[in-house]
């Protein structure tokens, strides 16, 4: 990834931070974005640059892309990682909540992909877009219906954009299983939840950010030059959602 410019949305913590770090270690210039700047790391060395951006706002997203191109002269890889949803009962979730979840997990990646594609189409080597999916978009997802529906839409969009943006821009998805992050640990109640999930995974453990980051690196690299419209499952063989206790 030497000399390449990579944008990782939501790349300041958890899974996104792991993805951003992997591209950085592979030699890329990495830009991350989020609503609040992360604390400075305790150790030195290279770190991603940060832009305070709410990707749900199309104007902010467009300004971010323009600023990256102005500073670096190009944009080679976009990882649409920003997303997520707290658990919510479908029968009582407010319309405003549902709209916000769909805007973050589906509409924002669609808008940003179009903006980045406009840049990549003019570059000699084109570019690569990697969308971060979710198993909730491929199966029933009780407690996260809006999130699951949005992620299902993102997987469909991945295939469609791969056709529309070809041949200069490749578009793929990485769909992780449950990944060990501090946010997930806090949201679902700690070690007991992690142990319950790991017990349902054929490979015997939950995923780690590095597992997903390596998949993103592969799909964004020249090693995957004939891969587009694909969804790479990084889930240890899958988990049995019905066997995982809620919260």
N, C-alpha and C positions, 0 to 999 in steps of 0.2 A: 504493500500500500504506500510505498515511498512516493511522495509528491502528490498524492491524491487528497482531495478535500472531502471530508465526510461530515454530514449533519445527522446527529442523533437527537431526536426529540425526546423530552423527558429523560435526558441522559445524566441527571444529577444525583440519582440515588437508585438503589435496588438493581433490578435487571438492566435498566438503561445505563446506569453507571458502569456496570460490568461490560456492556457492549462498547461503550465509549472508550473504556480503558484498553480493551482488546485491539481496537482499531489504532489507538495511540501507540501501543506497543508494536504494532505492525508497521509503523512508520508514517501513518497518515497525519494530516493536520485535521484535528477534530473540533467541531463546534457543537456544543450542547445548548439546549434552551429549556426554559421552565419559567414559572411565575416568580420564583424566588431564587436568588443566588445561593449555591451551596457553600458551606464553610470551607476555608482553605485547608488542604490536606496537611497532616502533621509532617510529612516527609517532603523533600524537594523533588526535582525532576520535572519532566514535561507534564503538562496537564491540559485538558481541553479548554478552549476558550468558551465563555458563557455569554448568552444573550437572554435578557429578561423578556420573554415573549409568551403570550397566551395563544397557543396554536388554534384555539377555537375562534379567534378573531381573524378573518381573512386579511384585513388591512395590516395587522401586525405580522402575519405570516409572510405577506408579500414584501414588507419592508425588511424583514429578516433575510429573505433570499437575496434581495437587492444588495444588502449590506455585506453578505458573505461574498458575493461575486465581485463587488467593488474592492473588497480587501484582498481576496485570494485570486481573483481572476477566473475562477472556475468553481464548479461544484460537481463532484464525481459520484458521490453515494449519498442517498437519503435512507435513514432507518426510521420508519414511522413507529416509534416505540411508545410515545405518550398515550396513556389510556388508563383503564381500570374502572372499578365500580365497587362501592360498599354493598354488602348484602341488603336486599330490599324485597319485601313481599309484593308480588305482582298485583295482588288485589287492592293494596292500599297505597302503592307508590303514586306520588302526585304526577300529573302530566308534566310539570316543570322539571321534576327529577328525571323522568324518562327522556325528555328532550335533551337535557344536559348530557346525559350518558351517551346518547346517540351522536350528539354533536362532537363530543370528545373522541369517541372511538371509531366513528365512521366518516362523518362529514369533514373533520379536520384533516385526516390523512388524504381524503380525496382532493381537497382544495390544495394542500401542500404538494401533493404529487403532480398536479397539473402545473403549478408554479415552477417546480424543479424541472419538470420535463421540458418546459420552454427554454430553460438554460441548457440542459443536456443535449437537446436536439442540435444545437449549434456548435457542439464540441466535437473535435475529430474522433475521440474515443467514446462519445456518447456518455452513458452513465448507467447506474444501477439503483433500483429502489427495492428496499426490503421492508415488507410490512410484518409487524409482529401480531400474530393471530392468537387464538386461545382455543383450547379444547371445548370451552363453553359455546363456541360458535359451530361445533360439529356434533353436538349431542344435546339432550335436554339439560337445562341449567337452572334448576330450581333456586330461587332467591336472587338470580341475576338475569332475568329474562331480557331486559333492555340491553344489557352488556352482551349477552349471548347473541341476540339478534344483530347487534351492530357488528360483532366480530364475524358472524356468518356473512354479512354484507361485505365486509372487508375482504374476505377470501374470494367471494365472487368478483369483487372489483379488481383484485389482483390478476385474475385470469383475463378479464376484459381489458384492463390497461396494458397487460403484456401484449395483447394483439394490437391495440391502438397505438402504442408507443414504439413498437418494433419498426425497423430492426435496430435502431440506434440506442434505444433504452430498454434494458431488461427489467422486468418487475416480477418479484417472487415474494413468497411469504415463509416465515418460520413460525410454526405453532408449537409453543412449549407446553409441557404439562405443568404441574405445580412446581414452582421454583422457590427455593429457600431464600427469602429476603427478610430483612427486619420488619418491613411493612406488613407482609403476610403474617409473620409471627405475631405482631401486635394485633392485627385485625381479627385473627381467628383464635386467639386465646393461648398461644404459646406452644411449648414442646409437645403437649399431648396431641394437638392437631397435626403437627408435622409427623409424629410417629404413626398416627392413624392413616395418613395419606401414604406414607412410605410402605406401609404394610399391604397396600393394594396395588403397588407398582411392580410389574414383573421383574425389573432389575433391582428391586429392593431398596430404593432410596428415592428421595425427591431430586429434582433437577437443581443445578447450581447456575448462577449467572454465566460462568465460563462455558458451560455446555451450550447455551444458547448463543453466546458471543461467537464461538467458533463456527457455528452454523451460518451466522450472519456474515462472517468474514469469508467463508467459502463462497456463498452465493454472490457476494459483491466482487469477488476476485475474478481474474482471467481464467482460473481453473473451472469456472462455471459459465464460460462464454457461450455455451450452447444450451443453457438452461434458462427458461423464462416461463412464467405462468405456473410455476411449481409451488407446492406447499410442502415444506420439509418439516416432518413431525419430529420434535425433540422431546419425547415424553416417557422414555424408559419402557416403552411397550404399552403405555396408557395406564390410566387408573380407573377404578370402578367407582364412579361418582356416588352411586347409591349406597356404597359401603362406608363413605366418609361421614362422620358425624358433623352436623352443622355447628359452626362456632365453638 
